[in-house]
Amino acid sequence: MASIKDKIGYGFGDMASSMFWKIFSYYLPFFYAHIFGIGLEHAAVLFLITRIWDAVSDPMMGIIADRTQTRWGKYRPYVLWFAIPFAVCGVLLFTTPSFSPSGKLVWAYVTYIMMMTVYTGINVPYGAMLGVITPDSAEKTVFSSYRMFFAYGGSFIALAAWEPLCNFFQNSFSMSAAGGWQWAMIVIAAACALLFFLCFRMTREQVKTVSRVSVGSDLSKLLHNGPWWLLIGAALSTNLFNTVRGSTVAFYFADLVSPDASLTAFGLTFAFFAGLFLAVGELFNMVGVMITVPIVGALGKKNSFIAINLLLAMLSVLFFYIPLGTTGGYWMMLVLQILISVGTGIISPLVWSMYADVSDYSELKYHTASTGLIFSSASMAQKFGSAFGGSGALWLLSAFGYVTYELDKGLEITQTAQALDGLRYLMSYIPAAVALFGAFILIFYPLTTSRMASIDSQLRASRGENAPEESAAFATAEAEAAL
């Protein structure tokens, strides 16, 4: 059985990754449009091309990691090796050089490709660690819950601090918006590097696997893996749902929510802005993670995924009818964000745990240890969802007639009614349709709770392992107590 130290250390890894990922997903489109100074169409093409490359590189990294052998394990060393490059590339990504428009576009492509390549180099092996950090399927769900709890905790910190950090550097040191954003990223990047070092120090790999087949054979078997295809489709819809909403929020608040919007609670009045809206979402993502284990224990992984996606679709549709410009409307917006975030908080660890199940299914059926390749496909689905979600949102905004402007130039733009409607659709009906697709596709997923119990038993016998000392119920109780 893995220790609490292992679980917390594993959580630190995705805490670091998620801090960067959420800043990229939620603020980078706004940064490119309003600070860096490239048009929506250019930014959309940039997101699509670079993230497709990033997604395609994930299986390559998975194959490399599967065949790595060091005294620290197969996957864990990459967390150490890539920690500093990860931080440096993040800072370069949010650096605005004094180049011509074409020079800026080249800089954006180069730094974004660098950042996403390094992200792949550290995140694919980190994800694959879930397959070897414990041999027990129930405990993998516990590890996954720790992972997502810390991930959302990191996201909450990063998103809550982002706008205050940007404003602090701008106001305290008389910086431009570009300078404020760059220094805010320097602070976040330093914290992420430290968390990766802690992840490396506090974890260990317990399961030793060796890939005994060729790369071509691994890929062929993956492409014939039916549960993998279905889970890829479901995971893609999940990431598309999150990215469409997340990349729209900064624009939504900039043009639909009053700059003076405020909320009153417990006798205190506080400003209502994009960072607060997103940070509250991350906080309640953590609540969702905390209740994932008992929900999955009651419903099973497949049924839980379908039920939560149906709920997300319904809540998203309600978002369209928020009466903006009123205190009641802002509270309604916040309540819906809380409920949606609890739902997505349940989905995230659930999906990662299901990838671990697909890995076990593949090992039993095809006799190949391709954990890194399978988990790289999870990252690939995340990247494709991010690519199509981010690019699609920007293209749709452009099609609706949204006009960009640079904050440092002090220009004020009034958006058309059509552009504002586009923002509302991107926060409601469009993600609702995506959630419904995710629920539909998983109806056909065959790895039920009973099927996985049989697979786990057969794998233990083939590896010569004893049955776990504690039951799944004990693992569930431990997760609830720790989280």
ABEGO torsion letter per residue (X at the ends): XBBAAAAAAAAAAAAAAAAAAAAAAAAAAAAAAAAAGBBAAAAAAAAAAAAAAAAAAAAAAAAAAAABBBAAEAAAAAAAAAAAAAAAAAAAAABBBBBBAAAAAAAAAAAAAAAAAAAAAAAAAAAAAAAAABABAAAAAAAAAAAAAAAAAAAAAAAAAAAAAAAAAAAAAGBBAAAAAAAAAAAAAAAAAAAAAAAAAABBBABBBBBABBAAAAAAAAAABAAAAAAAAAAAAAAAAAAAAAAAAAAAAAAABBAABBBBBGGBBBBBBAAAAAAAAAAAAAAAAAAAAAAAAAAEAAAAAAAAAAAAAAAAAAAAABBBGBAAAAAAAAAAAAAAAAAAAAAAAAAAAAAAAAAAAAAAAAGBBAAAAAAAAAAAAAAAAAAAAAAAAAAAAAAAGBBBBBAAAGBBBBBBAAAAAAAAAAABAAAAAAAAAAAAAAAABABBAAAAAAAAAAAAAAAGBBBBABBAAAAAAAAAAAX
